[in-house]
Amino acid sequence: MEDRLTFSRMTVEDLPEVLRIEQESFPSPWSQAMFERDILHNPLAHINTAREYDRIVGYYSLWKIVDEGHLVTLAVDPPLRRRGLGELICREVIRQAGELGVRKITLEVRETNRDAIRLYSRFGFIKAGVRLKYYEDTTDAWIMDLEVSPHHAHEASA
């Protein structure tokens, strides 16, 4: 499967499919305008789609701020979950972060999203804090961090 997954910069043309995945994935989904901002106007954003053949199966946006990366969104198409796609996307995030010279990746994840927490933990992300009532529904967010070393970047590309 890994050789069938390709990553490319997200375009405005990708948004109908990306927005469908986003709306099916999150209680407070990003709007079209939020994605357009990252695609068209945010020089910090490295926003990419993951494709299996020609179909978008997931995406992520990693913002590079000086030498830190903020993983602001990552999703896999819900009917395609539990096939290892999240792991492949996470590997790509870490690989790209290493290539960009990022030394630490940080993210927020709903404390109730146990699948995502397990995924990030497998890659070495650790809970670094909590943002109380972070989401619109007042759910807390875990802040998770990963120190990116040459070892991680190499391991992610292996």
C-alpha positions as CSV (number, residue, x, y, z in Angstrom):
1,M,0.0,0.0,0.0
2,E,2.8,2.4,0.9
3,D,4.0,2.6,-2.7
4,R,0.5,3.4,-3.9
5,L,0.2,6.5,-1.5
6,T,1.4,9.7,-2.9
7,F,1.6,13.2,-1.3
8,S,1.1,16.5,-3.1
9,R,0.4,20.1,-2.3
10,M,-3.3,20.6,-1.8
11,T,-5.0,22.8,-4.4
12,V,-8.3,24.6,-4.4
13,E,-9.5,22.0,-6.9
14,D,-9.0,19.4,-4.1
15,L,-11.4,21.1,-1.7
16,P,-14.7,19.4,-2.5
17,E,-13.3,16.0,-1.5
18,V,-11.2,17.4,1.3
19,L,-14.2,19.3,2.8
20,R,-16.3,16.1,2.6
21,I,-13.6,14.2,4.6
22,E,-13.3,17.1,7.0
23,Q,-17.0,17.3,7.7
24,E,-17.2,13.6,8.3
25,S,-14.2,13.6,10.6
26,F,-14.5,16.5,13.0
27,P,-17.3,17.9,15.2
28,S,-16.0,21.4,14.4
29,P,-14.7,21.1,10.8
30,W,-12.6,23.7,9.1
31,S,-14.4,25.8,6.6
32,Q,-13.6,26.2,2.9
33,A,-12.2,29.7,3.7
34,M,-9.8,28.2,6.3
35,F,-8.4,25.7,3.8
36,E,-8.2,28.4,1.1
37,R,-6.2,30.6,3.5
38,D,-3.6,27.8,4.0
39,I,-3.5,26.9,0.3
40,L,-3.3,30.4,-1.1
41,H,-2.1,32.8,1.5
42,N,-0.3,31.2,4.4
43,P,3.5,31.0,3.8
44,L,3.9,28.9,7.0
45,A,1.5,26.2,5.8
46,H,2.7,22.9,4.2
47,I,-0.7,21.5,3.3
48,N,-0.8,18.2,1.4
49,T,-3.2,15.6,0.2
50,A,-2.5,11.9,0.4
51,R,-3.8,9.9,-2.6
52,E,-4.2,6.3,-3.2
53,Y,-4.1,6.1,-7.0
54,D,-6.1,9.2,-8.0
55,R,-8.4,9.2,-4.9
56,I,-7.8,11.6,-2.0
57,V,-7.7,9.4,1.1
58,G,-6.5,12.0,3.6
59,Y,-4.6,15.2,4.2
60,Y,-2.6,17.3,6.6
61,S,-1.4,20.8,7.3
62,L,1.9,21.4,9.0
63,W,2.8,25.0,9.8
64,K,6.5,25.7,10.1
65,I,7.2,28.5,12.6
66,V,10.9,29.2,12.8
67,D,12.2,25.7,13.8
68,E,8.9,24.3,15.2
69,G,6.1,22.5,13.4
70,H,2.5,22.8,14.3
71,L,0.4,20.0,13.0
72,V,-2.9,21.9,12.6
73,T,-4.9,19.2,10.9
74,L,-4.7,15.6,9.8
75,A,-7.5,13.4,8.6
76,V,-8.2,10.1,6.9
77,D,-11.4,9.4,4.9
78,P,-13.6,7.7,7.5
79,P,-14.6,4.6,5.4
80,L,-10.9,4.0,4.8
81,R,-9.7,4.1,8.4
82,R,-8.0,1.1,10.1
83,R,-5.9,0.3,7.0
84,G,-2.7,2.1,8.1
85,L,-3.3,5.3,6.2
86,G,-3.0,7.4,9.3
87,E,0.4,5.9,10.0
88,L,1.6,6.6,6.5
89,I,0.4,10.2,6.7
90,C,2.0,10.6,10.1
91,R,5.3,9.2,8.7
92,E,5.1,11.8,5.9
93,V,4.5,14.6,8.3
94,I,7.6,13.6,10.3
95,R,9.7,13.1,7.1
96,Q,8.6,16.5,5.8
97,A,9.3,18.2,9.2
98,G,12.8,16.8,9.2
99,E,13.4,18.0,5.6
100,L,12.2,21.5,6.6
101,G,14.5,21.6,9.6
102,V,11.8,21.4,12.2
103,R,13.1,20.3,15.6
104,K,9.8,19.8,17.4
105,I,6.2,19.1,16.2
106,T,3.3,20.0,18.4
107,L,-0.4,19.4,18.0
108,E,-3.7,19.5,19.8
109,V,-6.0,16.5,19.9
110,R,-9.3,16.1,21.6
111,E,-8.8,14.2,24.8
112,T,-11.7,11.9,23.7
113,N,-10.0,11.0,20.4
114,R,-8.3,7.9,21.7
115,D,-7.5,6.5,18.2
116,A,-5.6,9.7,17.3
117,I,-3.8,9.7,20.7
118,R,-2.8,6.1,20.2
119,L,-1.5,6.9,16.7
120,Y,0.5,9.9,17.8
121,S,1.9,8.0,20.8
122,R,3.2,5.2,18.5
123,F,5.3,7.8,16.8
124,G,6.7,9.1,20.0
125,F,4.5,12.1,20.6
126,I,4.1,12.7,24.4
127,K,1.4,14.6,26.3
128,A,3.0,18.0,27.1
129,G,-0.1,19.7,28.5
130,V,-3.8,20.4,28.3
131,R,-5.8,23.2,26.8
132,L,-8.9,23.4,28.9
133,K,-12.2,23.8,27.0
134,Y,-10.2,24.2,23.8
135,Y,-12.9,23.1,21.4
136,E,-16.3,24.7,20.7
137,D,-18.1,22.0,22.6
138,T,-15.8,22.7,25.6
139,T,-13.8,19.4,25.2
140,D,-10.3,19.7,26.5
141,A,-7.3,19.3,24.1
142,W,-4.2,17.4,24.8
143,I,-1.0,19.2,23.6
144,M,1.3,16.5,22.3
145,D,4.9,17.1,21.2
146,L,7.5,15.2,19.3
147,E,11.2,16.1,19.3
148,V,12.3,15.6,15.7
149,S,15.8,14.2,15.4
150,P,17.7,12.9,12.4
151,H,16.8,9.5,13.8
152,H,13.1,10.2,13.6
153,A,13.3,11.7,10.1
154,H,15.2,8.6,8.9
155,E,12.9,6.2,10.8
156,A,9.9,7.9,9.2
157,S,11.2,7.5,5.7
158,A,12.1,3.8,6.2
